[in-house]
């Protein structure tokens, strides 16, 4: 059984003129346990929308999303929040750290949503990403690369089965980008988590053995390009 299984997934939004525009139309997609897959696509093709659908942040208009055999797309918002907290980690492009909380508190708070509060593991994750000396630092006291490492630690803090990463190196320079990507992949492997990353960066994509095209997966995107 695949870790993640998508079938007939559709999502669209109303444009300012009131016309409904389909953004996601994916007939099928599967991801195996512990797999590391990158999905490539330019801006506007629906990469973030796809991850948000998988994470349960958005509810699909049609179709099925199964995680570990459990149908999650039809759950209520609260139930989807619970599944995300218990089984998924999400590395956002903008990090989404809480500015009023320290590094350690950001990671620990991420744990509370999944009822897996483990202070020692939280500290261990921050040590793993090289921030053991900055546990009590606030996000504004960290460099961009250090903030990214906090975001990675938080995403892995609940020992998720699936980690989603949305252009996770988009705000980093070349050297920090390579280090952050290595870190994400290594920590996922160490924790037996599958990784699904989306990016338009050729340097990021070149580091993955398995790269899929969102244009080919997504019929809505393919139709849009044909129409242009």
N, C-alpha and C positions, 0 to 999 in steps of 0.2 A: 504494500500500500504506500503511495507517495505521501510525503510529509504534507505537501500542499497540492491541491487539485482544483483547477478552475475549469468551468464549463459554461459556455454561452453567456459570458459576463458582458453586461452592457451598462453604460453610464453616460448620461448627457446633461447638458445645462441649457437654460434659456438665455439667449443673447439679449442685449439691450432692446432690440427691435421685436422681442417676443418670440422669435423663431427658436425652436428646440434644435440644439446641435449635439449630435452624438459624438462623444470624445473617446469612449472605450467600447470596443466590440470585439472581444477575444473568444473565439470558438472553444479553444482548449489550451491548457498549459499545466504542466506538472513540475514539481521540484522534489527531489529525493532528500532523505535525511542526510545531513552533513555536507550536502552539495554546496558549491560556491559558484554562483552564476551571475554574470553581468548582462544587463539589458541596455542596449545602446539606442539613442534616439535624440534628435534635436529638440530644442525648446518648443513647447506647444503641442507635442505629439501625445501627451497624456501620461508621462512617466510618473509624476507625482500623484496624479489621480489614481493610477493603478496601485501604487503602494498604499495610498490612503484607503482604497477599497479593501485590499488584503488585510490592512491593520484594523479595519472596522471603524475608521474615522468617518468614512463615507459609506452610505448604504447603496448598493447597486439598484439600478432600475429593473434588471433582470439577470438571471443566471445564478450560478452556484459557486461558492468558495468553501472548500473543505480543508480544515487543518487537522491533521492526524485522524482523518476519517470523520470528523465532526463538522456538520454543516453550520457555518457561522454567519453566512450572508443574510439569513432570515431572522437572526436573533434581534432582540431589542437593543437599543443603544447602550443601556446599562450592562446587558449581557455581553455585548461586543467589547465594551471597556474591560470587563473582567477577563475575557479570553486574551485580549491584548496584554493585560498586566501579568497574566500567569504564563503565557506561552510565547510572547513576542518581545523583541527589542527593536527600537527604532532609532537610527542615527540620522538626525535631520541636518540639512545643509546649513541651517542657521543656528544649530546646536540646541536652541530652546532651553538654555539653563536658566534657573530662577535666580535673578540678581541679588535678592535679599538673603540667600542661603549660601553657605560655604560649599566647597567642592564635596566634602564628605556628606553634608546634609543633602545636597542635590542627589547624590547616589542613594543615600539612605531613604529619601522620600520616594524615589522611584521604586524602591522595594516595598513600601507600605501599600501600594496599590495592588500588589500581588500576594499580600499576606505572607511574605517570605523575609521578614526583617531579620537581618543577620549582620550586625555591626562589624564583626571580624571579617566576613567575606567582603563587605563594602570597602573596608580599609585595604584588604588584600587586592581587590580589583584596582584601586587607585595606586597601590604600590606596583602592580603589574604594568600599569601604563606610565610609570615613572613619576608619580606625583605624591609619593609618601611624605615628602617634606612640605607639601602645600595643602594638607587636609583642611586647614582652617582658613585658607585663602578664599576670597570671594571672586566670582567670575571677572569683575572689572580689574582685579589685581593679577590676572593671568594673561599671557599672550594668546593670540588666536589659536596657535597650535596646541597650547595647554588646554584651552577650553574644549577643543575637539577631543582631546584625550579624556577629559571628564565625561563628555557625551558618550564616548565609547564605553567607558566604565559603567555608566548608568544603564546603557542599553543591554549590557551583559550581566548586570547585577542580579537579575532574577533567574539566571541560568535558563534563558529562553531556548526553545527548540528552533526558532526562526528569527533571524536578524534581518531587518530591512534597512537599507542605506540609500538615502536620496542625495545624489551628488555630494557625498560626504567630504570631498576634498575641494569643493568649489571655491571656498573662501581661503584656501591655503596656497602659499607659493610652492614652487616645484619640489624643493627638498622636503618641506613639511608635508606636502601631498603624498610623496612616496612613503615617508615614515608612517603617516596616518593610515594609509591603505594597508601597509604591511601589518601594522598593529591590529587593525580590524580583522584581517584574515587570520592572523595567528591566534588571536583571542577566541574567535569563533571556532577554529579547529581545536583549540585546547578544551573548549567547553562543549564540544560535540554539537554545535549549533550550525544549522544551514544558513547561508548568506545569500540574499537576493539584493543586488546593488544595481541602481540605474545611474547612467552617466552619459554625457556626450563627449567626454574628454578621451581622445585617442590614447594618451599615455596611461590613463587608468584602465581602459579596456584592454590594452595590450598585455596587461599583467594577469589576465584571466584566461584559463584554458577553455572555458565555456562562455561564449558570448552570443547572445541572441539579439535579433533586430526587432524593436518594437513595431516598426513599420510592417514587418512581415507577420508578427503576432496579431496586430490590431487592424481589423478590417476597416474600422472607422477611419484610421489614419491613412490607410492605403487608398480608400475612396476619396478622401480629401485631397491627396496628392494628385490623383487622376483628374479630379475636377479642376485643379489649378492649371 
